[in-house]
Amino acid sequence: MAENEKINEVVEEIKENVTESFEKASEKIHEKVEEIKKETDDYTAEQDPADVSNNKVMAILAYIWILVLIPLICAKNSKFARFHTNQGLVLLLIGIVCGIGANIPVVGILFKIAAALVFVCQIIGIVYAAQGKAKELPVIGNIVILK
C-alpha cells in the first residue's frame, strides 16, 4: 500500500514537470513564431518613403479587382506599388477561380467561403496600402507573380 502511494506521488510529480516543461516550450515556440513573422512579412522598412507617398493610390487600386491593371501598367517602376500589385493580382486570380467554382454543385459552398476570405484579404491589403505598409497578406502573401 505504501509503495503504491509513493509510486502515485512520483507519477504526479512527473506529470507536473512534464506539463510545466510543455507550457514553457509552447511559450517559446509561440514567441519564436511571432518573431519570425515580424521579420519575414513586413517589408515597409525596405521601401523608399517618397515612393510610398507617391504611389499609395496605385497600391490601393491594386486590390480592387480589374483595377489591378492600372498600377500594373502605370506604376511598374514603383517597388511599393509593385509589391501591392503582386498581391492584388494573386487575389484577382483566386477570386476568378472562386467565382467559377462557386457554381459547382456541392463544393460550391467551399468556393463561396474562399471568395469571402479573398474579400477580407482585399480589405486588409487596402488598409496596409493606405497606411504605407508593405506587409504580406495572410496565406497568399508569399506567392510571387511579379518581381
Contacts in CASP RR format, 6 or more apart in sequence:
PFRMAT RR
TARGET T0000
AUTHOR 0000-0000-0000
METHOD contacts of the structure
MODEL  1
MAENEKINEVVEEIKENVTESFEKASEKIHEKVEEIKKETDDYTAEQDPA
DVSNNKVMAILAYIWILVLIPLICAKNSKFARFHTNQGLVLLLIGIVCGI
GANIPVVGILFKIAAALVFVCQIIGIVYAAQGKAKELPVIGNIVILK
40 136 0 8 1.000
41 135 0 8 1.000
41 136 0 8 1.000
41 141 0 8 1.000
42 133 0 8 1.000
42 134 0 8 1.000
42 135 0 8 1.000
42 136 0 8 1.000
43 83 0 8 1.000
43 134 0 8 1.000
43 135 0 8 1.000
43 136 0 8 1.000
44 132 0 8 1.000
44 133 0 8 1.000
44 134 0 8 1.000
44 135 0 8 1.000
46 79 0 8 1.000
46 134 0 8 1.000
47 79 0 8 1.000
47 80 0 8 1.000
47 83 0 8 1.000
47 132 0 8 1.000
47 134 0 8 1.000
48 79 0 8 1.000
48 80 0 8 1.000
51 78 0 8 1.000
51 79 0 8 1.000
51 80 0 8 1.000
51 81 0 8 1.000
52 80 0 8 1.000
52 132 0 8 1.000
52 134 0 8 1.000
54 78 0 8 1.000
55 71 0 8 1.000
55 75 0 8 1.000
55 78 0 8 1.000
55 80 0 8 1.000
55 81 0 8 1.000
56 80 0 8 1.000
56 129 0 8 1.000
56 130 0 8 1.000
56 132 0 8 1.000
58 70 0 8 1.000
58 71 0 8 1.000
58 74 0 8 1.000
58 75 0 8 1.000
58 78 0 8 1.000
58 81 0 8 1.000
58 84 0 8 1.000
58 85 0 8 1.000
59 71 0 8 1.000
59 80 0 8 1.000
59 81 0 8 1.000
59 83 0 8 1.000
59 84 0 8 1.000
59 85 0 8 1.000
59 129 0 8 1.000
59 132 0 8 1.000
60 84 0 8 1.000
60 126 0 8 1.000
60 129 0 8 1.000
60 130 0 8 1.000
61 67 0 8 1.000
61 68 0 8 1.000
61 70 0 8 1.000
61 71 0 8 1.000
62 68 0 8 1.000
62 71 0 8 1.000
62 72 0 8 1.000
62 81 0 8 1.000
62 84 0 8 1.000
62 85 0 8 1.000
62 87 0 8 1.000
62 88 0 8 1.000
62 89 0 8 1.000
62 129 0 8 1.000
63 84 0 8 1.000
63 87 0 8 1.000
63 88 0 8 1.000
63 91 0 8 1.000
63 122 0 8 1.000
63 125 0 8 1.000
63 126 0 8 1.000
63 129 0 8 1.000
64 122 0 8 1.000
64 126 0 8 1.000
65 92 0 8 1.000
66 92 0 8 1.000
68 85 0 8 1.000
68 88 0 8 1.000
68 89 0 8 1.000
68 92 0 8 1.000
71 78 0 8 1.000
71 81 0 8 1.000
71 82 0 8 1.000
71 84 0 8 1.000
71 85 0 8 1.000
72 85 0 8 1.000
72 89 0 8 1.000
72 146 0 8 1.000
75 81 0 8 1.000
75 82 0 8 1.000
75 85 0 8 1.000
76 82 0 8 1.000
80 132 0 8 1.000
80 134 0 8 1.000
82 146 0 8 1.000
83 134 0 8 1.000
84 125 0 8 1.000
84 128 0 8 1.000
84 129 0 8 1.000
84 134 0 8 1.000
85 146 0 8 1.000
86 143 0 8 1.000
86 144 0 8 1.000
86 145 0 8 1.000
86 146 0 8 1.000
87 125 0 8 1.000
87 136 0 8 1.000
87 137 0 8 1.000
87 140 0 8 1.000
87 141 0 8 1.000
88 122 0 8 1.000
88 125 0 8 1.000
89 145 0 8 1.000
89 146 0 8 1.000
90 140 0 8 1.000
90 141 0 8 1.000
90 143 0 8 1.000
90 145 0 8 1.000
91 118 0 8 1.000
91 121 0 8 1.000
91 122 0 8 1.000
91 137 0 8 1.000
91 140 0 8 1.000
93 145 0 8 1.000
94 114 0 8 1.000
94 118 0 8 1.000
94 140 0 8 1.000
95 114 0 8 1.000
95 115 0 8 1.000
95 118 0 8 1.000
97 111 0 8 1.000
98 111 0 8 1.000
98 112 0 8 1.000
98 114 0 8 1.000
98 115 0 8 1.000
98 118 0 8 1.000
99 111 0 8 1.000
99 115 0 8 1.000
100 111 0 8 1.000
101 107 0 8 1.000
101 108 0 8 1.000
101 111 0 8 1.000
102 108 0 8 1.000
102 111 0 8 1.000
102 112 0 8 1.000
102 115 0 8 1.000
104 111 0 8 1.000
117 139 0 8 1.000
121 137 0 8 1.000
121 138 0 8 1.000
121 139 0 8 1.000
121 140 0 8 1.000
124 137 0 8 1.000
124 138 0 8 1.000
125 137 0 8 1.000
128 134 0 8 1.000
128 135 0 8 1.000
128 137 0 8 1.000
136 142 0 8 1.000
END
